[in-house]
Structure formats: structure tokens, C-alpha cells
Amino acid sequence: MNRNMPEIRQVLAFVAVIETGSFTLAAKKLNLTQSAISHSLRALEDSLNAQLLNRKGRSHRLTRSGEVFLKHSRAVLAELDLAVRNMDALQQRAG
């Protein structure tokens, strides 16, 4: 595995910040602290060696790298959701 592979919790935090528009709301959505969300995003950017968000005070905007990563992150999360649903269906048939 690539040592720069982001952790799923970091990807979830990143997507939640974009979807909610807020670090605080993302933290509430994921049942984490705002500090944990900030730390996850910093660690994600470090592991990717790319800035994903331009931060200015409480506001933030996606960088071009952030736009690209968001597109792929959503696709990966959708695939994981599908995998979980397929596994649930297998368990229902077997059970």
C-alpha cells in the first residue's frame, strides 16, 4: 500500500466539511470535536502534500487540488457504501 494513502476518517472529515460548509457542523455530523476535524484535514493535506482548502478566518474554499480530491473522494465513499450494502444483502440471503 502507498504510504501516502489517506485514512478513511480523514476523507470522511474532508467531505463532511465541504458538504456542511463548516468545521463545526462537520464535527457534529461525525460525532467528533472540531479540533479532530481540523487535525484530520491537516494530516490529510500533509499526506497528500497538497493544500485542499484555502482558509481565511472561518471561511474556506476548495483549491484546484481540493476539487479533484473531492470528486475522487465522493466516488470512493460511494463505492464503499455500495460494498457495505452488498455485504448486507449477502448476509440477509445467508441468514
N, CA, C and O atoms as a CHARMM CRD file, in Angstrom:
* protein
*
  380
    1    1 MET  N      0.84800  -1.19000   0.00000 PROA 1      0.00000
    2    1 MET  CA     0.00000   0.00000   0.00000 PROA 1      0.00000
    3    1 MET  C      0.88400   1.24100   0.00000 PROA 1      0.00000
    4    1 MET  O      1.95000   1.27200   0.61400 PROA 1      0.00000
    5    2 ASN  N      0.41900   2.23700  -0.69200 PROA 2      0.00000
    6    2 ASN  CA     1.13000   3.50200  -0.76600 PROA 2      0.00000
    7    2 ASN  C      1.15300   4.15700   0.61900 PROA 2      0.00000
    8    2 ASN  O      0.10800   4.30100   1.25200 PROA 2      0.00000
    9    3 ARG  N      2.32100   4.54900   1.08300 PROA 3      0.00000
   10    3 ARG  CA     2.41600   5.13700   2.42500 PROA 3      0.00000
   11    3 ARG  C      1.73700   6.50100   2.51200 PROA 3      0.00000
   12    3 ARG  O      1.49300   6.99800   3.61200 PROA 3      0.00000
   13    4 ASN  N      1.42700   7.11600   1.36500 PROA 4      0.00000
   14    4 ASN  CA     0.73100   8.39400   1.35600 PROA 4      0.00000
   15    4 ASN  C     -0.78300   8.21500   1.22600 PROA 4      0.00000
   16    4 ASN  O     -1.51200   9.19000   1.04500 PROA 4      0.00000
   17    5 MET  N     -1.25000   6.97500   1.31700 PROA 5      0.00000
   18    5 MET  CA    -2.68000   6.71300   1.21200 PROA 5      0.00000
   19    5 MET  C     -3.39700   7.35400   2.39200 PROA 5      0.00000
   20    5 MET  O     -3.04500   7.09000   3.54100 PROA 5      0.00000
   21    6 PRO  N     -4.39100   8.18500   2.12900 PROA 6      0.00000
   22    6 PRO  CA    -5.10700   8.82500   3.23600 PROA 6      0.00000
   23    6 PRO  C     -5.93700   7.81000   4.01700 PROA 6      0.00000
   24    6 PRO  O     -6.33800   6.77100   3.49200 PROA 6      0.00000
   25    7 GLU  N     -6.17900   8.13300   5.26400 PROA 7      0.00000
   26    7 GLU  CA    -7.03200   7.30000   6.09700 PROA 7      0.00000
   27    7 GLU  C     -8.48100   7.65600   5.81500 PROA 7      0.00000
   28    7 GLU  O     -8.79000   8.80300   5.49100 PROA 7      0.00000
   29    8 ILE  N     -9.37500   6.67500   5.93600 PROA 8      0.00000
   30    8 ILE  CA   -10.77800   6.89400   5.63000 PROA 8      0.00000
   31    8 ILE  C    -11.37600   7.98500   6.51100 PROA 8      0.00000
   32    8 ILE  O    -12.21200   8.76000   6.04600 PROA 8      0.00000
   33    9 ARG  N    -10.96500   8.05900   7.77100 PROA 9      0.00000
   34    9 ARG  CA   -11.50900   9.09600   8.65800 PROA 9      0.00000
   35    9 ARG  C    -11.13200  10.48400   8.17400 PROA 9      0.00000
   36    9 ARG  O    -11.89500  11.43200   8.36100 PROA 9      0.00000
   37   10 GLN  N     -9.97300  10.61800   7.55900 PROA 10     0.00000
   38   10 GLN  CA    -9.55600  11.90600   7.01200 PROA 10     0.00000
   39   10 GLN  C    -10.41400  12.27800   5.80300 PROA 10     0.00000
   40   10 GLN  O    -10.82000  13.42900   5.64300 PROA 10     0.00000
   41   11 VAL  N    -10.67700  11.29100   4.96500 PROA 11     0.00000
   42   11 VAL  CA   -11.51400  11.52600   3.78400 PROA 11     0.00000
   43   11 VAL  C    -12.93500  11.89300   4.21300 PROA 11     0.00000
   44   11 VAL  O    -13.53900  12.81300   3.66200 PROA 11     0.00000
   45   12 LEU  N    -13.46100  11.16700   5.19800 PROA 12     0.00000
   46   12 LEU  CA   -14.80200  11.46900   5.70900 PROA 12     0.00000
   47   12 LEU  C    -14.86900  12.88100   6.27900 PROA 12     0.00000
   48   12 LEU  O    -15.84800  13.59400   6.06300 PROA 12     0.00000
   49   13 ALA  N    -13.84500  13.28000   6.99700 PROA 13     0.00000
   50   13 ALA  CA   -13.80300  14.62800   7.57000 PROA 13     0.00000
   51   13 ALA  C    -13.76500  15.68100   6.46400 PROA 13     0.00000
   52   13 ALA  O    -14.48700  16.67600   6.52500 PROA 13     0.00000
   53   14 PHE  N    -12.94000  15.46500   5.47300 PROA 14     0.00000
   54   14 PHE  CA   -12.82500  16.40000   4.35100 PROA 14     0.00000
   55   14 PHE  C    -14.16900  16.56800   3.64500 PROA 14     0.00000
   56   14 PHE  O    -14.61700  17.69400   3.42700 PROA 14     0.00000
   57   15 VAL  N    -14.80400  15.47000   3.29200 PROA 15     0.00000
   58   15 VAL  CA   -16.09000  15.52100   2.59200 PROA 15     0.00000
   59   15 VAL  C    -17.15500  16.17200   3.47900 PROA 15     0.00000
   60   15 VAL  O    -17.97200  16.95600   2.99600 PROA 15     0.00000
   61   16 ALA  N    -17.14600  15.85000   4.76200 PROA 16     0.00000
   62   16 ALA  CA   -18.12800  16.43800   5.67700 PROA 16     0.00000
   63   16 ALA  C    -17.95900  17.95200   5.77700 PROA 16     0.00000
   64   16 ALA  O    -18.95300  18.67600   5.83400 PROA 16     0.00000
   65   17 VAL  N    -16.73900  18.43800   5.80000 PROA 17     0.00000
   66   17 VAL  CA   -16.50200  19.88800   5.84800 PROA 17     0.00000
   67   17 VAL  C    -17.07100  20.54700   4.59700 PROA 17     0.00000
   68   17 VAL  O    -17.70900  21.59600   4.68000 PROA 17     0.00000
   69   18 ILE  N    -16.84600  19.94600   3.46100 PROA 18     0.00000
   70   18 ILE  CA   -17.34900  20.52200   2.20800 PROA 18     0.00000
   71   18 ILE  C    -18.87200  20.46100   2.16900 PROA 18     0.00000
   72   18 ILE  O    -19.52800  21.43400   1.79700 PROA 18     0.00000
   73   19 GLU  N    -19.43400  19.31500   2.55500 PROA 19     0.00000
   74   19 GLU  CA   -20.88300  19.15300   2.47700 PROA 19     0.00000
   75   19 GLU  C    -21.63900  20.01700   3.47900 PROA 19     0.00000
   76   19 GLU  O    -22.73600  20.49100   3.18400 PROA 19     0.00000
   77   20 THR  N    -21.07100  20.22200   4.64600 PROA 20     0.00000
   78   20 THR  CA   -21.74700  21.03800   5.65800 PROA 20     0.00000
   79   20 THR  C    -21.35800  22.50600   5.56900 PROA 20     0.00000
   80   20 THR  O    -22.08600  23.37600   6.04600 PROA 20     0.00000
   81   21 GLY  N    -20.21000  22.78200   4.96000 PROA 21     0.00000
   82   21 GLY  CA   -19.73000  24.15100   4.84700 PROA 21     0.00000
   83   21 GLY  C    -19.06300  24.67100   6.09600 PROA 21     0.00000
   84   21 GLY  O    -18.77600  25.86300   6.20400 PROA 21     0.00000
   85   22 SER  N    -18.81000  23.76700   7.06200 PROA 22     0.00000
   86   22 SER  CA   -18.30300  24.21100   8.35500 PROA 22     0.00000
   87   22 SER  C    -17.54000  23.09700   9.05700 PROA 22     0.00000
   88   22 SER  O    -17.93500  21.93300   9.01200 PROA 22     0.00000
   89   23 PHE  N    -16.45300  23.46600   9.69800 PROA 23     0.00000
   90   23 PHE  CA   -15.70700  22.50100  10.50200 PROA 23     0.00000
   91   23 PHE  C    -16.55100  22.07300  11.69800 PROA 23     0.00000
   92   23 PHE  O    -16.54600  20.90500  12.08500 PROA 23     0.00000
   93   24 THR  N    -17.27000  23.02200  12.27700 PROA 24     0.00000
   94   24 THR  CA   -18.09500  22.73000  13.45200 PROA 24     0.00000
   95   24 THR  C    -19.24000  21.78400  13.10500 PROA 24     0.00000
   96   24 THR  O    -19.49000  20.81600  13.82500 PROA 24     0.00000
   97   25 LEU  N    -19.93900  22.06300  11.99800 PROA 25     0.00000
   98   25 LEU  CA   -21.03800  21.19300  11.59100 PROA 25     0.00000
   99   25 LEU  C    -20.53700  19.82200  11.14600 PROA 25     0.00000
  100   25 LEU  O    -21.20300  18.81300  11.37800 PROA 25     0.00000
  101   26 ALA  N    -19.37600  19.78000  10.51400 PROA 26     0.00000
  102   26 ALA  CA   -18.78100  18.50000  10.12900 PROA 26     0.00000
  103   26 ALA  C    -18.47400  17.67000  11.37100 PROA 26     0.00000
  104   26 ALA  O    -18.69300  16.45900  11.39000 PROA 26     0.00000
  105   27 ALA  N    -17.96700  18.33500  12.40400 PROA 27     0.00000
  106   27 ALA  CA   -17.66600  17.63800  13.65900 PROA 27     0.00000
  107   27 ALA  C    -18.93600  17.05800  14.26600 PROA 27     0.00000
  108   27 ALA  O    -18.94500  15.91600  14.72600 PROA 27     0.00000
  109   28 LYS  N    -20.00500  17.84400  14.26500 PROA 28     0.00000
  110   28 LYS  CA   -21.28300  17.34800  14.80300 PROA 28     0.00000
  111   28 LYS  C    -21.78600  16.16300  13.99100 PROA 28     0.00000
  112   28 LYS  O    -22.24300  15.16900  14.55500 PROA 28     0.00000
  113   29 LYS  N    -21.70200  16.26500  12.67400 PROA 29     0.00000
  114   29 LYS  CA   -22.17200  15.20000  11.78800 PROA 29     0.00000
  115   29 LYS  C    -21.42500  13.88700  12.04900 PROA 29     0.00000
  116   29 LYS  O    -22.02000  12.81000  12.01000 PROA 29     0.00000
  117   30 LEU  N    -20.12700  13.98300  12.31300 PROA 30     0.00000
  118   30 LEU  CA   -19.29900  12.79400  12.50600 PROA 30     0.00000
  119   30 LEU  C    -19.09600  12.43300  13.97700 PROA 30     0.00000
  120   30 LEU  O    -18.34700  11.51000  14.29800 PROA 30     0.00000
  121   31 ASN  N    -19.76800  13.16600  14.86700 PROA 31     0.00000
  122   31 ASN  CA   -19.62500  12.93300  16.31000 PROA 31     0.00000
  123   31 ASN  C    -18.16700  13.03200  16.77000 PROA 31     0.00000
  124   31 ASN  O    -17.66300  12.18400  17.50600 PROA 31     0.00000
  125   32 LEU  N    -17.51600  14.09400  16.31000 PROA 32     0.00000
  126   32 LEU  CA   -16.12800  14.37100  16.66600 PROA 32     0.00000
  127   32 LEU  C    -16.04600  15.80400  17.17600 PROA 32     0.00000
  128   32 LEU  O    -17.02600  16.54800  17.14000 PROA 32     0.00000
  129   33 THR  N    -14.87600  16.17100  17.64400 PROA 33     0.00000
  130   33 THR  CA   -14.64900  17.56200  18.02300 PROA 33     0.00000
  131   33 THR  C    -14.18500  18.33600  16.79500 PROA 33     0.00000
  132   33 THR  O    -13.68900  17.76300  15.82500 PROA 33     0.00000
  133   34 GLN  N    -14.35900  19.65400  16.86500 PROA 34     0.00000
  134   34 GLN  CA   -13.87500  20.47900  15.76400 PROA 34     0.00000
  135   34 GLN  C    -12.35600  20.34900  15.63500 PROA 34     0.00000
  136   34 GLN  O    -11.81400  20.39200  14.53000 PROA 34     0.00000
  137   35 SER  N    -11.69100  20.19300  16.75000 PROA 35     0.00000
  138   35 SER  CA   -10.24000  20.00500  16.75100 PROA 35     0.00000
  139   35 SER  C     -9.84700  18.73500  15.99900 PROA 35     0.00000
  140   35 SER  O     -8.86200  18.72400  15.26000 PROA 35     0.00000
  141   36 ALA  N    -10.61500  17.67300  16.19000 PROA 36     0.00000
  142   36 ALA  CA   -10.32800  16.40400  15.49600 PROA 36     0.00000
  143   36 ALA  C    -10.49900  16.57100  13.98800 PROA 36     0.00000
  144   36 ALA  O     -9.72600  16.01600  13.20700 PROA 36     0.00000
  145   37 ILE  N    -11.50500  17.33100  13.58400 PROA 37     0.00000
  146   37 ILE  CA   -11.72300  17.58200  12.15900 PROA 37     0.00000
  147   37 ILE  C    -10.55000  18.38400  11.59300 PROA 37     0.00000
  148   37 ILE  O    -10.01800  18.04800  10.53500 PROA 37     0.00000
  149   38 SER  N    -10.15400  19.42800  12.28700 PROA 38     0.00000
  150   38 SER  CA    -9.02900  20.25800  11.83500 PROA 38     0.00000
  151   38 SER  C     -7.75600  19.42800  11.73300 PROA 38     0.00000
  152   38 SER  O     -7.01600  19.53100  10.75400 PROA 38     0.00000
  153   39 HSD  N     -7.50600  18.61000  12.73900 PROA 39     0.00000
  154   39 HSD  CA    -6.31500  17.75800  12.73600 PROA 39     0.00000
  155   39 HSD  C     -6.36000  16.77800  11.57000 PROA 39     0.00000
  156   39 HSD  O     -5.35100  16.57600  10.89400 PROA 39     0.00000
  157   40 SER  N     -7.52100  16.16600  11.32700 PROA 40     0.00000
  158   40 SER  CA    -7.65100  15.21400  10.21900 PROA 40     0.00000
  159   40 SER  C     -7.36800  15.88500   8.88600 PROA 40     0.00000
  160   40 SER  O     -6.68500  15.31700   8.03400 PROA 40     0.00000
  161   41 LEU  N     -7.89500  17.10100   8.70000 PROA 41     0.00000
  162   41 LEU  CA    -7.65700  17.78500   7.43300 PROA 41     0.00000
  163   41 LEU  C     -6.20100  18.18100   7.25100 PROA 41     0.00000
  164   41 LEU  O     -5.65600  18.07800   6.15200 PROA 41     0.00000
  165   42 ARG  N     -5.57200  18.63600   8.33100 PROA 42     0.00000
  166   42 ARG  CA    -4.14300  18.96300   8.24000 PROA 42     0.00000
  167   42 ARG  C     -3.32500  17.72100   7.90600 PROA 42     0.00000
  168   42 ARG  O     -2.42700  17.76800   7.06500 PROA 42     0.00000
  169   43 ALA  N     -3.63800  16.61600   8.56500 PROA 43     0.00000
  170   43 ALA  CA    -2.91500  15.36300   8.31300 PROA 43     0.00000
  171   43 ALA  C     -3.16100  14.87300   6.88500 PROA 43     0.00000
  172   43 ALA  O     -2.25100  14.35400   6.23800 PROA 43     0.00000
  173   44 LEU  N     -4.38200  15.03800   6.40100 PROA 44     0.00000
  174   44 LEU  CA    -4.70700  14.64700   5.02200 PROA 44     0.00000
  175   44 LEU  C     -3.89400  15.47300   4.03100 PROA 44     0.00000
  176   44 LEU  O     -3.29800  14.92600   3.10300 PROA 44     0.00000
  177   45 GLU  N     -3.87000  16.77600   4.22500 PROA 45     0.00000
  178   45 GLU  CA    -3.09400  17.63800   3.33600 PROA 45     0.00000
  179   45 GLU  C     -1.60900  17.29200   3.40100 PROA 45     0.00000
  180   45 GLU  O     -0.92600  17.29700   2.37600 PROA 45     0.00000
  181   46 ASP  N     -1.10900  16.99400   4.59000 PROA 46     0.00000
  182   46 ASP  CA     0.29300  16.60300   4.73200 PROA 46     0.00000
  183   46 ASP  C      0.58300  15.30400   3.98800 PROA 46     0.00000
  184   46 ASP  O      1.59300  15.18800   3.29300 PROA 46     0.00000
  185   47 SER  N     -0.31100  14.32900   4.13900 PROA 47     0.00000
  186   47 SER  CA    -0.07200  13.02800   3.49700 PROA 47     0.00000
  187   47 SER  C     -0.14600  13.14200   1.97600 PROA 47     0.00000
  188   47 SER  O      0.54700  12.41700   1.26400 PROA 47     0.00000
  189   48 LEU  N     -0.98100  14.04500   1.48100 PROA 48     0.00000
  190   48 LEU  CA    -1.09800  14.24800   0.03300 PROA 48     0.00000
  191   48 LEU  C     -0.09500  15.25000  -0.50200 PROA 48     0.00000
  192   48 LEU  O      0.08800  15.37400  -1.71300 PROA 48     0.00000
  193   49 ASN  N      0.55500  15.96700   0.41100 PROA 49     0.00000
  194   49 ASN  CA     1.47800  17.03400   0.04000 PROA 49     0.00000
  195   49 ASN  C      0.78300  18.04000  -0.87900 PROA 49     0.00000
  196   49 ASN  O      1.33000  18.47900  -1.89100 PROA 49     0.00000
  197   50 ALA  N     -0.46100  18.39100  -0.48100 PROA 50     0.00000
  198   50 ALA  CA    -1.25100  19.33200  -1.27500 PROA 50     0.00000
  199   50 ALA  C     -2.20800  20.08800  -0.36500 PROA 50     0.00000
  200   50 ALA  O     -2.74700  19.52600   0.58800 PROA 50     0.00000
  201   51 GLN  N     -2.41000  21.34400  -0.66000 PROA 51     0.00000
  202   51 GLN  CA    -3.39700  22.12900   0.06900 PROA 51     0.00000
  203   51 GLN  C     -4.75000  21.89800  -0.59400 PROA 51     0.00000
  204   51 GLN  O     -4.90100  22.10900  -1.79800 PROA 51     0.00000
  205   52 LEU  N     -5.73600  21.46300   0.19600 PROA 52     0.00000
  206   52 LEU  CA    -7.06700  21.17300  -0.32900 PROA 52     0.00000
  207   52 LEU  C     -8.02900  22.33400  -0.13300 PROA 52     0.00000
  208   52 LEU  O     -8.97200  22.50900  -0.90500 PROA 52     0.00000
  209   53 LEU  N     -7.78500  23.12400   0.90500 PROA 53     0.00000
  210   53 LEU  CA    -8.64800  24.25600   1.22700 PROA 53     0.00000
  211   53 LEU  C     -7.82200  25.51900   1.40800 PROA 53     0.00000
  212   53 LEU  O     -6.74500  25.49400   2.00400 PROA 53     0.00000
  213   54 ASN  N     -8.33700  26.61300   0.89000 PROA 54     0.00000
  214   54 ASN  CA    -7.80500  27.93900   1.22800 PROA 54     0.00000
  215   54 ASN  C     -8.60600  28.40800   2.42300 PROA 54     0.00000
  216   54 ASN  O     -9.82200  28.57800   2.33300 PROA 54     0.00000
  217   55 ARG  N     -7.93500  28.61500   3.53600 PROA 55     0.00000
  218   55 ARG  CA    -8.61400  29.02900   4.75400 PROA 55     0.00000
  219   55 ARG  C     -8.38000  30.51400   4.98600 PROA 55     0.00000
  220   55 ARG  O     -7.25900  31.01100   4.88000 PROA 55     0.00000
  221   56 LYS  N     -9.45600  31.20200   5.30300 PROA 56     0.00000
  222   56 LYS  CA    -9.35900  32.62700   5.64300 PROA 56     0.00000
  223   56 LYS  C    -10.37900  32.85700   6.74400 PROA 56     0.00000
  224   56 LYS  O    -11.58000  32.94200   6.49200 PROA 56     0.00000
  225   57 GLY  N     -9.88100  32.95700   7.96900 PROA 57     0.00000
  226   57 GLY  CA   -10.78900  33.08300   9.10900 PROA 57     0.00000
  227   57 GLY  C    -11.64300  31.83600   9.22800 PROA 57     0.00000
  228   57 GLY  O    -11.12600  30.71900   9.25200 PROA 57     0.00000
  229   58 ARG  N    -12.94700  32.03000   9.30100 PROA 58     0.00000
  230   58 ARG  CA   -13.87000  30.90300   9.39900 PROA 58     0.00000
  231   58 ARG  C    -14.30000  30.38300   8.03400 PROA 58     0.00000
  232   58 ARG  O    -14.94200  29.33600   7.93900 PROA 58     0.00000
  233   59 SER  N    -13.95000  31.10300   6.98800 PROA 59     0.00000
  234   59 SER  CA   -14.35600  30.65800   5.65700 PROA 59     0.00000
  235   59 SER  C    -13.24900  29.82300   5.02000 PROA 59     0.00000
  236   59 SER  O    -12.07700  29.91000   5.38700 PROA 59     0.00000
  237   60 HSD  N    -13.66100  29.02500   4.07200 PROA 60     0.00000
  238   60 HSD  CA   -12.70700  28.19500   3.34300 PROA 60     0.00000
  239   60 HSD  C    -13.25400  27.93100   1.94600 PROA 60     0.00000
  240   60 HSD  O    -14.46500  27.87500   1.73000 PROA 60     0.00000
  241   61 ARG  N    -12.33700  27.77400   1.01500 PROA 61     0.00000
  242   61 ARG  CA   -12.69100  27.46900  -0.36900 PROA 61     0.00000
  243   61 ARG  C    -11.79300  26.34700  -0.84900 PROA 61     0.00000
  244   61 ARG  O    -10.62700  26.25400  -0.46600 PROA 61     0.00000
  245   62 LEU  N    -12.35600  25.49700  -1.69300 PROA 62     0.00000
  246   62 LEU  CA   -11.55600  24.42500  -2.27400 PROA 62     0.00000
  247   62 LEU  C    -10.49200  24.99200  -3.19900 PROA 62     0.00000
  248   62 LEU  O    -10.74700  25.92900  -3.95600 PROA 62     0.00000
  249   63 THR  N     -9.31200  24.42200  -3.13200 PROA 63     0.00000
  250   63 THR  CA    -8.28000  24.70500  -4.11800 PROA 63     0.00000
  251   63 THR  C     -8.56800  23.81000  -5.32600 PROA 63     0.00000
  252   63 THR  O     -9.47500  22.97800  -5.27900 PROA 63     0.00000
  253   64 ARG  N     -7.82500  23.97300  -6.37300 PROA 64     0.00000
  254   64 ARG  CA    -7.97800  23.07600  -7.54000 PROA 64     0.00000
  255   64 ARG  C     -7.69300  21.64100  -7.11100 PROA 64     0.00000
  256   64 ARG  O     -8.40000  20.72000  -7.52100 PROA 64     0.00000
  257   65 SER  N     -6.66900  21.44300  -6.29200 PROA 65     0.00000
  258   65 SER  CA    -6.36800  20.09600  -5.78300 PROA 65     0.00000
  259   65 SER  C     -7.53100  19.57300  -4.95000 PROA 65     0.00000
  260   65 SER  O     -7.87500  18.39300  -5.01900 PROA 65     0.00000
  261   66 GLY  N     -8.12700  20.45000  -4.17300 PROA 66     0.00000
  262   66 GLY  CA    -9.27100  20.06300  -3.35600 PROA 66     0.00000
  263   66 GLY  C    -10.45200  19.63200  -4.20400 PROA 66     0.00000
  264   66 GLY  O    -11.14100  18.67000  -3.86300 PROA 66     0.00000
  265   67 GLU  N    -10.69600  20.33300  -5.30600 PROA 67     0.00000
  266   67 GLU  CA   -11.78900  19.97700  -6.21200 PROA 67     0.00000
  267   67 GLU  C    -11.57900  18.57900  -6.78700 PROA 67     0.00000
  268   67 GLU  O    -12.50400  17.76800  -6.83400 PROA 67     0.00000
  269   68 VAL  N    -10.36400  18.31300  -7.21700 PROA 68     0.00000
  270   68 VAL  CA   -10.04000  16.99900  -7.78500 PROA 68     0.00000
  271   68 VAL  C    -10.17200  15.91000  -6.71800 PROA 68     0.00000
  272   68 VAL  O    -10.76000  14.85600  -6.96100 PROA 68     0.00000
  273   69 PHE  N     -9.61900  16.17900  -5.54300 PROA 69     0.00000
  274   69 PHE  CA    -9.66700  15.16700  -4.48400 PROA 69     0.00000
  275   69 PHE  C    -11.10000  14.92200  -4.01900 PROA 69     0.00000
  276   69 PHE  O    -11.45900  13.78700  -3.70700 PROA 69     0.00000
  277   70 LEU  N    -11.92300  15.96800  -3.97000 PROA 70     0.00000
  278   70 LEU  CA   -13.31600  15.81600  -3.56300 PROA 70     0.00000
  279   70 LEU  C    -14.06500  14.90700  -4.53000 PROA 70     0.00000
  280   70 LEU  O    -14.81800  14.03200  -4.10400 PROA 70     0.00000
  281   71 LYS  N    -13.86300  15.10900  -5.81300 PROA 71     0.00000
  282   71 LYS  CA   -14.51800  14.27300  -6.82800 PROA 71     0.00000
  283   71 LYS  C    -14.17900  12.80200  -6.59700 PROA 71     0.00000
  284   71 LYS  O    -15.06800  11.95000  -6.59400 PROA 71     0.00000
  285   72 HSD  N    -12.91300  12.50900  -6.40600 PROA 72     0.00000
  286   72 HSD  CA   -12.49600  11.11900  -6.20600 PROA 72     0.00000
  287   72 HSD  C    -12.93800  10.58300  -4.84700 PROA 72     0.00000
  288   72 HSD  O    -13.28900   9.41000  -4.71800 PROA 72     0.00000
  289   73 SER  N    -12.91900  11.44100  -3.84800 PROA 73     0.00000
  290   73 SER  CA   -13.34400  11.02200  -2.50100 PROA 73     0.00000
  291   73 SER  C    -14.80500  10.60600  -2.50300 PROA 73     0.00000
  292   73 SER  O    -15.16700   9.58800  -1.91500 PROA 73     0.00000
  293   74 ARG  N    -15.62900  11.38200  -3.15500 PROA 74     0.00000
  294   74 ARG  CA   -17.05700  11.03900  -3.22600 PROA 74     0.00000
  295   74 ARG  C    -17.26100   9.71400  -3.95500 PROA 74     0.00000
  296   74 ARG  O    -18.10500   8.90900  -3.56000 PROA 74     0.00000
  297   75 ALA  N    -16.49500   9.48900  -5.01200 PROA 75     0.00000
  298   75 ALA  CA   -16.60900   8.23000  -5.75700 PROA 75     0.00000
  299   75 ALA  C    -16.18600   7.04400  -4.88400 PROA 75     0.00000
  300   75 ALA  O    -16.84500   6.00400  -4.88500 PROA 75     0.00000
  301   76 VAL  N    -15.09500   7.20100  -4.14700 PROA 76     0.00000
  302   76 VAL  CA   -14.61200   6.12800  -3.26700 PROA 76     0.00000
  303   76 VAL  C    -15.62900   5.83700  -2.16600 PROA 76     0.00000
  304   76 VAL  O    -15.91900   4.67600  -1.87700 PROA 76     0.00000
  305   77 LEU  N    -16.17000   6.88600  -1.55400 PROA 77     0.00000
  306   77 LEU  CA   -17.15400   6.68700  -0.48900 PROA 77     0.00000
  307   77 LEU  C    -18.42500   6.03900  -1.02600 PROA 77     0.00000
  308   77 LEU  O    -19.04100   5.22700  -0.33500 PROA 77     0.00000
  309   78 ALA  N    -18.82500   6.38500  -2.24300 PROA 78     0.00000
  310   78 ALA  CA   -19.99600   5.75300  -2.85700 PROA 78     0.00000
  311   78 ALA  C    -19.73400   4.26900  -3.09400 PROA 78     0.00000
  312   78 ALA  O    -20.61700   3.44200  -2.87100 PROA 78     0.00000
  313   79 GLU  N    -18.54400   3.93000  -3.53800 PROA 79     0.00000
  314   79 GLU  CA   -18.18500   2.52100  -3.74800 PROA 79     0.00000
  315   79 GLU  C    -18.15600   1.74400  -2.43100 PROA 79     0.00000
  316   79 GLU  O    -18.61000   0.60200  -2.37500 PROA 79     0.00000
  317   80 LEU  N    -17.63000   2.35400  -1.38700 PROA 80     0.00000
  318   80 LEU  CA   -17.63100   1.70700  -0.07900 PROA 80     0.00000
  319   80 LEU  C    -19.05500   1.49100   0.43000 PROA 80     0.00000
  320   80 LEU  O    -19.36500   0.44300   0.99700 PROA 80     0.00000
  321   81 ASP  N    -19.90900   2.47500   0.22800 PROA 81     0.00000
  322   81 ASP  CA   -21.30800   2.33500   0.63100 PROA 81     0.00000
  323   81 ASP  C    -21.96400   1.18800  -0.12900 PROA 81     0.00000
  324   81 ASP  O    -22.69800   0.39500   0.46100 PROA 81     0.00000
  325   82 LEU  N    -21.71000   1.09500  -1.41000 PROA 82     0.00000
  326   82 LEU  CA   -22.25800   0.00500  -2.22500 PROA 82     0.00000
  327   82 LEU  C    -21.73200  -1.34300  -1.73900 PROA 82     0.00000
  328   82 LEU  O    -22.48700  -2.31100  -1.65700 PROA 82     0.00000
  329   83 ALA  N    -20.45300  -1.40800  -1.42000 PROA 83     0.00000
  330   83 ALA  CA   -19.86700  -2.65100  -0.91400 PROA 83     0.00000
  331   83 ALA  C    -20.53600  -3.08900   0.38100 PROA 83     0.00000
  332   83 ALA  O    -20.83100  -4.27100   0.56100 PROA 83     0.00000
  333   84 VAL  N    -20.77300  -2.15300   1.27500 PROA 84     0.00000
  334   84 VAL  CA   -21.42400  -2.47500   2.55400 PROA 84     0.00000
  335   84 VAL  C    -22.84900  -2.96500   2.30700 PROA 84     0.00000
  336   84 VAL  O    -23.28700  -3.94400   2.91200 PROA 84     0.00000
  337   85 ARG  N    -23.56800  -2.28400   1.42000 PROA 85     0.00000
  338   85 ARG  CA   -24.93900  -2.70500   1.11900 PROA 85     0.00000
  339   85 ARG  C    -24.96100  -4.09500   0.48100 PROA 85     0.00000
  340   85 ARG  O    -25.84100  -4.90100   0.78200 PROA 85     0.00000
  341   86 ASN  N    -24.00000  -4.37700  -0.39500 PROA 86     0.00000
  342   86 ASN  CA   -23.91700  -5.70800  -0.99800 PROA 86     0.00000
  343   86 ASN  C    -23.59000  -6.77600   0.04500 PROA 86     0.00000
  344   86 ASN  O    -24.12400  -7.88400  -0.00900 PROA 86     0.00000
  345   87 MET  N    -22.72400  -6.44600   0.98000 PROA 87     0.00000
  346   87 MET  CA   -22.40300  -7.39500   2.05000 PROA 87     0.00000
  347   87 MET  C    -23.62000  -7.65600   2.93000 PROA 87     0.00000
  348   87 MET  O    -23.87200  -8.79100   3.33300 PROA 87     0.00000
  349   88 ASP  N    -24.37100  -6.60100   3.22400 PROA 88     0.00000
  350   88 ASP  CA   -25.61300  -6.76000   4.00000 PROA 88     0.00000
  351   88 ASP  C    -26.59500  -7.66100   3.27500 PROA 88     0.00000
  352   88 ASP  O    -27.23600  -8.51000   3.89400 PROA 88     0.00000
  353   89 ALA  N    -26.71600  -7.48100   1.95600 PROA 89     0.00000
  354   89 ALA  CA   -27.61800  -8.31000   1.17400 PROA 89     0.00000
  355   89 ALA  C    -27.17900  -9.77200   1.19500 PROA 89     0.00000
  356   89 ALA  O    -28.01800 -10.66800   1.28500 PROA 89     0.00000
  357   90 LEU  N    -25.88700 -10.01800   1.11200 PROA 90     0.00000
  358   90 LEU  CA   -25.36900 -11.38700   1.19700 PROA 90     0.00000
  359   90 LEU  C    -25.70400 -12.01400   2.55800 PROA 90     0.00000
  360   90 LEU  O    -26.11000 -13.17300   2.64000 PROA 90     0.00000
  361   91 GLN  N    -25.52900 -11.24000   3.59600 PROA 91     0.00000
  362   91 GLN  CA   -25.83800 -11.74400   4.94900 PROA 91     0.00000
  363   91 GLN  C    -27.31900 -12.05300   5.09900 PROA 91     0.00000
  364   91 GLN  O    -27.68700 -13.03200   5.74800 PROA 91     0.00000
  365   92 GLN  N    -28.16500 -11.23100   4.50800 PROA 92     0.00000
  366   92 GLN  CA   -29.60900 -11.45500   4.58300 PROA 92     0.00000
  367   92 GLN  C    -29.99500 -12.74700   3.86100 PROA 92     0.00000
  368   92 GLN  O    -30.84100 -13.50200   4.33800 PROA 92     0.00000
  369   93 ARG  N    -29.37500 -12.99200   2.72000 PROA 93     0.00000
  370   93 ARG  CA   -29.66700 -14.21900   1.97200 PROA 93     0.00000
  371   93 ARG  C    -29.14400 -15.45200   2.67400 PROA 93     0.00000
  372   93 ARG  O    -29.75500 -16.52000   2.61300 PROA 93     0.00000
  373   94 ALA  N    -28.00000 -15.30100   3.34900 PROA 94     0.00000
  374   94 ALA  CA   -27.38300 -16.44800   4.03100 PROA 94     0.00000
  375   94 ALA  C    -28.06400 -16.73500   5.36600 PROA 94     0.00000
  376   94 ALA  O    -28.05300 -17.86800   5.84700 PROA 94     0.00000
  377   95 GLY  N    -28.64500 -15.72100   5.94700 PROA 95     0.00000
  378   95 GLY  CA   -29.17100 -15.82800   7.30000 PROA 95     0.00000
  379   95 GLY  C    -30.54300 -16.35300   7.36900 PROA 95     0.00000
  380   95 GLY  O    -31.09800 -16.48900   8.46000 PROA 95     0.00000
